[in-house]
Amino acid sequence: MDPLLIYVQKKANRLQYTFRVVFKEILKVDYRITTDLDEFQSSDLPKFTYGEKAFSDDIFFKSTGLLWKRNVESLELETIEYQGMKALFPVYDEDSAIPFDVFSAIFFFISRYEEYLPFVRDIHGRFTARLSRSSQWYLLEKPVVNIWVMQIKKILQDKYPSLKFPETKYRFVPTYDIDSAFAYAQKGLVRTIGGYLIDLKEMRWNDVAQRTRVLLGVEKDPFDTYDLQIGYQKKYNLHPVYFILFGMYGRYNKNLNIRNKTFRQLVKTLGDYASIGIHPSYNTVQDAEMMRKEIENLSKVVNKEITSSRQHFLRLMLPGTYRNLIDNDITDDYTMGYASLPGFRAGICSAYPFYDLDMEEETKLRIHPFAVMDGTLRDYLNYGPVEAIDKIRQLIREVRAVNGTFISLWHNEPLSDQKRWSGWRKVYEELLKEAVE
């Protein structure tokens, strides 16, 4: 199959990275970049020019120059309406196939450029959804990068019908965060007594009774929904990824003691049915050595190398968090998403490599963006089950439309279908039905 030929006046790291994401990661088509104008003009290959001006009647995408720059600087972000959505970096050149610098726009989103600029962090040190341009421009629930890539593909196919693109298929990857393996069981004497005292102080008599029944072995722990999860995996032929919080107990780390035999056996059992990744505890975002120990301890339990990760509390601080992961031999991260709003934090629903903007280089770490989390819908948006199902269906439709990958983030607690999560087991079952249909 003939490769696609791309002419640019000079090569640069940002440019080569962006083209790799567009053409290799998403469109999966062979391409070659040349700076030789004579070669480009004499070639019979499918081709296009990207730069300041067109040199022929070949397809031309006008650049605004961002992909040849180095260093992060504040940008004057102008937008236009294009095919019903906001588009940034408009260009005013009738020769340009698209009226905005589509490759710079893609780079802006996938590099998380705005997260390298000064911003006000939330109480957990995070960049929040409402600060994002995609939220302000009402693009957060659209995988705009994939949509723009499909538009690039159509422009190329219309000009070169012989240019063949491999078929890409929609995929679904369910993921689970195990922050608290059990509600009452296996907590140890001190935490159990503390739990009773809090329930008594708050006069939560039903909780006192349920805790007692669980500890006496006459009722299953409400958070013990693992048989149900394994049943879903068998029924729908799922291949989930579990992220296990395996750090020391603390204010934001409420999982079991990592030496607890029942907990360790649970992790091993889950590993028989799914991939196991680390859920680095709250303070690992500033402590690479703590992260290393947690990965090492989890690896010993499952007797496998741990190469996948998702930050606890979604504490992602660029580029430091990703550098820590790379230093600890993590190859795949699933943190890219927001706690407070559903959608596409990086504007994309495909896996792609992380670009370190401070170092101006592509890395080996692959980012897997998720689109929706249970706590976002229930706790941040105060959705009931019906509203939640509608939102999930909408997001799945967006991902299907561009043959992307839909990644969900769920916990074991909502599957209990009890208390604040009453009715939410049905939400997840509807998610699974819709996602695998």
For each residue, the residues with C-beta under 8 A, 3 or more apart:
1: 30 164
2: 30 45 46 162 163
3: 29 30 31 32 45
4: 23 29 30 31 32 45 46 47 48 156 163
5: 31 32 34 40 43 45 46 47
6: 19 31 32 33 34 47 48 49 50
7: 33 34 35 37 40 47 48 49 50 51 55
8: 11 15 33 34 35 49 50 51
9: 35 51 52
10: 35 68
11: 8 15 16 33 35
12: 15 16 67 68
13: 16 17 360 361 362
14: 17 18 66 67 68 69 107 111 355 360
15: 8 11 12 18 19 33 50 67 68 103
16: 11 12 13 19 20 33 362
17: 13 14 20 21 107 353 355 362
18: 14 15 21 22 67 103 106 107 110
19: 6 15 16 22 23 24 31 33 103
20: 16 17 23 24 25 353 362
21: 17 18 24 25 26 106 110 352 353
22: 18 19 25 26 27 103 106 149 152
23: 4 19 20 26 27 28 29 31
24: 19 20 21 27 28 29 31
25: 20 21 22 28 350 351 352 353
26: 21 22 23 145 146 149 168 350
27: 22 23 24 149 152 153 165 168
28: 23 24 25 165 166 168
29: 3 4 23 24 163 164 165 166
30: 1 2 3 4
31: 3 4 5 6 19 23 24
32: 3 4 5 6
33: 6 7 8 11 15 16 19
34: 5 6 7 8 39 40
35: 7 8 9 10 11
36: 39 40
37: 7 40 41 55
38: 41 42
39: 34 36 42 43
40: 5 7 34 36 37 43 47 49 55 58
41: 37 38 55 56
42: 38 39
43: 5 39 40 47
44:
45: 2 3 4 5
46: 2 4 5 156 159 160 162 163
47: 4 5 6 7 40 43 58 59
48: 4 6 7 58 59 60 61 97 156
49: 6 7 8 40 54 55 56 58 59 60 61
50: 6 7 8 15 60 61 63 103
51: 7 8 9 62 63
52: 9 62 63 65
53: 60 62 93 95
54: 49 57 58 60 93 95 96
55: 7 37 40 41 49 58
56: 41 49
57: 54
58: 40 47 48 49 54 55
59: 47 48 49 97 155 156 159
60: 48 49 50 53 54 95 96 97
61: 48 49 50 96 97 98 101 102 103 152
62: 51 52 53 91 93 95 96 101
63: 50 51 52 66 67 68 91 101 103 104
64: 89 91 101 104
65: 52 68 69 104
66: 14 63 69 75 89 101 104 107 108
67: 12 14 15 18 63 103 104 107
68: 10 12 14 15 63 65
69: 14 65 66 73
70: 360
71: 360
72: 113 116 117 357 358
73: 69
74: 117
75: 66 108 113
76:
77: 88 89 133
78: 88 89 90
79: 86 87 88 90 137
80: 86 87 90 99 100
81: 84 85 86 87
82: 85 86 87 98 99 100
83: 151
84: 81
85: 81 82 139 142 144 147
86: 79 80 81 82 137 138 139
87: 79 80 81 82 90 99 100 102 105 148
88: 77 78 79 100 104 105 108 133 137
89: 64 66 77 78 100 101 104 105 108
90: 78 79 80 87 99 100 101
91: 62 63 64 96 99 100 101
92: 99
93: 53 54 62 96
94:
95: 53 54 60 62
96: 54 60 61 62 91 93 99
97: 48 59 60 61 155
98: 61 82 102 151 152 155
99: 80 82 87 90 91 92 96
100: 80 82 87 88 89 90 91 105
101: 61 62 63 64 66 89 90 91 104 105
102: 61 87 98 105 106 148 151 152
103: 15 18 19 22 50 61 63 67 106 107
104: 63 64 65 66 67 88 89 101 107 108
105: 87 88 89 100 101 102 108 109 144 148
106: 18 21 22 102 103 109 110 145 148 149 347
107: 14 17 18 66 67 103 104 110 111 113 355
108: 66 75 88 89 104 105 111 113 114
109: 105 106 112 113 134 144 145 346 347 348
110: 18 21 106 107 145 346 347 348 352 355
111: 14 107 108 355 357
112: 109 115 116 318 345 346 357
113: 72 75 107 108 109 116 117 357
114: 108 117 119 127 131 132 133
115: 112 119 127 318
116: 72 112 113 318 319 357 358
117: 72 74 113 114
118:
119: 114 115 127 131
120: 131
121: 124 125 126 127
122: 125 126 128
123:
124: 121 313 315
125: 121 122 285 315 317
126: 121 122 313 314 315 316 317 339
127: 114 115 119 121 131 132 316 317
128: 122 131 132 338 339 340
129: 132 135 140 338 339 340 341 343 345
130: 135 136 340 341
131: 114 119 120 127 128 135
132: 114 127 128 129 135 136 140 338 345
133: 77 88 114 136 137 139
134: 109 137 139 140 144 343 344 345 347
135: 129 130 131 132 138 139 140 341 343
136: 130 132 133
137: 79 86 88 133 134
138: 86 135
139: 85 86 133 134 135 142 144 347
140: 129 132 134 135 338 341 342 343 344 345
141: 342 343 344 394 395 398
142: 85 139 147 343 344 347 398
143: 146 147 344 347 348 349 398 399 402 404
144: 85 105 109 134 139 147 148 344 347
145: 26 106 109 110 148 149 344 346 347 348 350
146: 26 143 149 150 348 349 350 402 403 404
147: 85 142 143 144 150 151 402
148: 87 102 105 106 144 145 151 152
149: 22 26 27 106 145 146 152 153 402
150: 146 147 153 154 402
151: 83 98 102 147 148 154 155
152: 22 27 61 98 102 148 149 155 156
153: 27 149 150 156 157 165
154: 150 151 157 158
155: 59 97 98 151 152 158 159
156: 4 46 48 59 152 153 159 160 163
157: 153 154 160 161 163 165
158: 154 155 161
159: 46 59 155 156
160: 46 156 157 163
161: 157 158
162: 2 46
163: 2 4 29 46 156 157 160
164: 1 29
165: 27 28 29 153 157 168
166: 28 29
167:
168: 26 27 28 165 403
169: 403
170: 399 400 403 404 405 406
171: 404 405 406
172: 238 405 406 407 408 435 436
173: 239 240 241 368 405 406 407 408
174: 232 238 240 241 407 408 410 432 435
175: 240 241 242 243 310 334 370 407 408 409 410
176: 229 240 241 242 243 409 410 411 412
177: 243 245 279 310 312 409 410 411
178: 181 242 243 244 245 255 270 279 411 412
179: 245 254 255 279 312 411
180: 183 223 245 254 255 412 413
181: 178 186 223 224 255 256 263 266 412
182: 185 186 187 221 223 224 256
183: 180 211 214 221 222 223 413 416
184: 187 192 195 210 211 214 215 221 222
185: 182 214 215 221 224 262
186: 181 182 256 260 262 263
187: 182 184 191 192 195 256
188: 191 192 257
189: 192 193
190: 193 194
191: 187 188 194 195
192: 184 187 188 189 195 196 211 215
193: 189 190 196 197
194: 190 191 197 198
195: 184 187 191 192 198 199 211
196: 192 193 199 200 208 211
197: 193 194 200 201
198: 194 195 201 202
199: 195 196 202 204 205 207 208 211
200: 196 197 203 204 208
201: 197 198
202: 198 199
203: 200
204: 199 200 207 208
205: 199 208 209
206: 209 210
207: 199 204 210 211
208: 196 199 200 204 205 211 212
209: 205 206 212 213
210: 184 206 207 213 214 219 222
211: 183 184 192 195 196 199 207 208 214 215
212: 208 209 215 216
213: 209 210 216 218 219
214: 183 184 185 210 211 217 219 220 221 222
215: 184 185 192 211 212
216: 212 213
217: 214
218: 213
219: 210 213 214
220: 214 224
221: 182 183 184 185 214 224
222: 183 184 210 214 413 416 418 419
223: 180 181 182 183 412 413 416
224: 181 182 185 220 221 227 412
225: 228 229 412 413 415 416
226: 229 230 266 269 270 412
227: 224 230 231
228: 225 231 232 415 425
229: 176 225 226 232 233 240 412 415
230: 226 227 233 234 273
231: 227 228 234 235
232: 174 228 229 235 236 238 429 432
233: 229 230 236 237 238 239 240 273 274
234: 230 231 237
235: 231 232
236: 232 233 432 436
237: 233 234 436
238: 172 174 232 233 432 436
239: 173 233 274 275
240: 173 174 175 176 229 233 274 275
241: 173 174 175 176 274 275 276 277 308 334
242: 175 176 178 270 271 274 275 276 277
243: 175 176 177 178 277 278 279 308 309 310 334
244: 178 255 267 270 276 277 278 279 298
245: 177 178 179 180 253 255 279 281 312
246: 255 258 267 278 279 281 294 297 298 301
247: 250 253 255 258 280 281 282 284 290 294 312
248: 253 258 281
249: 253 254 255 257
250: 247 253 281 282 283
251: 282
252: 281 282 312 313
253: 245 247 248 249 250 281 282 312
254: 179 180 249
255: 178 179 180 181 244 245 246 247 249 263
256: 181 182 186 187 260 262 263
257: 188 249 260 263
258: 246 247 248 263 264 297
259: 264
260: 186 256 257 263 264
261: 264 265
262: 185 186 256 265 266
263: 181 186 255 256 257 258 260 266 267
264: 258 259 260 261 267 268 301
265: 261 262 268 269
266: 181 226 262 263 269 270
267: 244 246 263 264 270 271 276 298 301 302
268: 264 265 271 272 301 302
269: 226 265 266 272 273
270: 178 226 242 244 266 267 273 274 276
271: 242 267 268 274 275 276 302 304
272: 268 269
273: 230 233 269 270
274: 233 239 240 241 242 270 271
275: 239 240 241 242 271 308
276: 241 242 244 267 270 271 298 302 304 306 308
277: 241 242 243 244 306 307 308 309 310 332 334
278: 243 244 246 291 294 295 298 306 308 309 330
279: 177 178 179 243 244 245 246 309 310 311 312
280: 247 284 285 291 294 295 309 311 312
281: 245 246 247 248 250 252 253 284 290 294 312
282: 247 250 251 252 253 285 312 313 315
283: 250 286 287 290
284: 247 280 281 287 288 290 291 294 311 312 324
285: 125 280 282 311 315 317 320 321 324
286: 283
287: 283 284 290 291
288: 284 291 292 324 327 328
289: 292 293
290: 247 281 283 284 287 293 294
291: 278 280 284 287 288 294 295 324 325 328
292: 288 289 295 296 328
293: 289 290 296 297
294: 246 247 278 280 281 284 290 291 297 298
295: 278 280 291 292 298 299 306 309 328 329 330
296: 292 293 299 300
297: 246 258 293 294 300 301
298: 244 246 267 276 278 294 295 301 302 306
299: 295 296 302 303 304 305 306
300: 296 297 303
301: 246 264 267 268 297 298
302: 267 268 271 276 298 299 306
303: 299 300
304: 271 276 299
305: 299 329
306: 276 277 278 295 298 299 302 309 330
307: 277 329 330 331 332
308: 241 243 275 276 277 278 330 331 332 333 334
309: 243 277 278 279 280 295 306 325 330 332 333 334 335
310: 175 177 243 277 279 314 333 334 335 409
311: 279 280 284 285 314 315 316 321 333 335
312: 177 179 245 247 252 253 279 280 281 282 284 315
313: 124 126 252 282 339
314: 126 310 311 335 337 338 339
315: 124 125 126 282 285 311 312 321
316: 126 127 311 321 322 335 336
317: 125 126 127 285 320 321
318: 112 115 116 321 322 357
319: 116 322 323 356 357 358 359
320: 285 317 323 324
321: 285 311 315 316 317 318 324 325 335
322: 316 318 319 325 326 333 354 356 363 365
323: 319 320 326 327 356
324: 284 285 288 291 320 321 327 328
325: 291 309 321 322 328 330 333 365
326: 322 323 329 330 363 364 365
327: 288 323 324
328: 288 291 292 295 324 325
329: 295 305 307 326
330: 278 295 306 307 308 309 325 326 333 365
331: 307 308 364 365 366
332: 277 307 308 309 351 365 366 368
333: 308 309 310 311 322 325 330 336 354 365 366 367 368
334: 175 241 243 277 308 309 310 368 370 407 409
335: 309 310 311 314 316 321
336: 316 333 345 346 367 368 369 370
337: 314 343 345 369 370 371 373 409
338: 128 129 132 140 314 341 342 343 345 376
339: 126 128 129 313 314 373 375 376 380
340: 128 129 130 376 380
341: 129 130 135 140 338 376 380 381
342: 140 141 338 371 372 373 376 377 381 391 395
343: 129 134 135 140 141 142 337 338 371 395
344: 134 140 141 142 143 144 145 347 348 349 369 371
345: 112 129 132 134 140 336 337 338 369
346: 109 110 112 145 336 352 367 369
347: 106 109 110 134 139 142 143 144 145 344
348: 109 110 143 145 146 344 352 369 404
349: 143 146 344 369 371 398 399 402 404 405 406
350: 25 26 145 146 404 405
351: 25 332 366 367 368 369 405
352: 21 25 110 346 348 366 367
353: 17 20 21 25 362 363 364 365 366 367
354: 322 333 362 363 365 366 367
355: 14 17 107 110 111 361 362 363
356: 319 322 323 359 360 361 362 363
357: 72 111 112 113 116 318 319 360
358: 72 116 319
359: 319 356
360: 13 14 70 71 356 357
361: 13 355 356
362: 13 16 17 20 353 354 355 356
363: 322 326 353 354 355 356
364: 326 331 353
365: 322 325 326 330 331 332 333 353 354
366: 331 332 333 351 352 353 354
367: 333 336 346 351 352 353 354
368: 173 332 333 334 336 351 405 407
369: 336 337 344 345 346 348 349 351 407
370: 175 334 336 337 373 407 408 409
371: 337 342 343 344 349 395 399 406 407 408
372: 342 376 377 391 392 395 408 409 431
373: 337 339 342 370 376 377 408 409 410
374: 377 378 409 410 411 414 424 427 428
375: 339 378 379 380 411
376: 338 339 340 341 342 372 373 379 380 381
377: 342 372 373 374 380 381 383 387 388 391 392 427
378: 374 375 381 382 383 388 414 420 421 424
379: 375 376 382
380: 339 340 341 375 376 377
381: 341 342 376 377 378 387
382: 378 379
383: 377 378 387 388 391
384: 387 388 423
385: 388 389 423 424 426 427
386: 389 390
387: 377 381 383 384 390 391
388: 377 378 383 384 385 391 392 424 427
389: 385 386 392 393 426 427 430 431
390: 386 387 393 394
391: 342 372 377 383 387 388 394 395
392: 372 377 388 389 395 396 408 427 430 431 434
393: 389 390 396 397 430 434
394: 141 390 391 397 398
395: 141 342 343 371 372 391 392 398 399 406
396: 392 393 399 400 406 431 434 435
397: 393 394 400 401
398: 141 142 143 349 394 395 401 402
399: 143 170 349 371 395 396 402 404 405 406
400: 170 396 397 403 404 406
401: 397 398
402: 143 146 147 149 150 349 398 399
403: 146 168 169 170 400
404: 143 146 170 171 348 349 350 399 400
405: 170 171 172 173 349 350 351 368 399
406: 170 171 172 173 349 371 395 396 399 400 435
407: 172 173 174 175 334 368 369 370 371
408: 172 173 174 175 370 371 372 373 392 431 435
409: 175 176 177 310 334 337 370 372 373 374
410: 174 175 176 177 373 374 414 415 428 431
411: 176 177 178 179 374 375 414 415
412: 176 178 180 181 223 224 225 226 229 415 416
413: 180 183 222 223 225 416 421
414: 374 378 410 411 417 421 424 425 427 428
415: 225 228 229 410 411 412 421 424 425 428
416: 183 222 223 225 412 413 419 421 425
417: 414 421 422 423 424 425 426
418: 222 421 422
419: 222 416 422
420: 378
421: 378 413 414 415 416 417 418 424 425
422: 417 418 419
423: 384 385 417 426 427
424: 374 378 385 388 414 415 417 421 427 428
425: 228 414 415 416 417 421 428 429
426: 385 389 417 423 429 430
427: 374 377 385 388 389 392 414 423 424 430 431
428: 374 410 414 415 424 425 431 432
429: 232 425 426 432 433
430: 389 392 393 426 427 433 434
431: 372 389 392 396 408 410 427 428 434 435
432: 174 232 236 238 428 429 435 436
433: 429 430 436 437
434: 392 393 396 430 431 437
435: 172 174 396 406 408 431 432
436: 172 236 237 238 432 433
437: 433 434
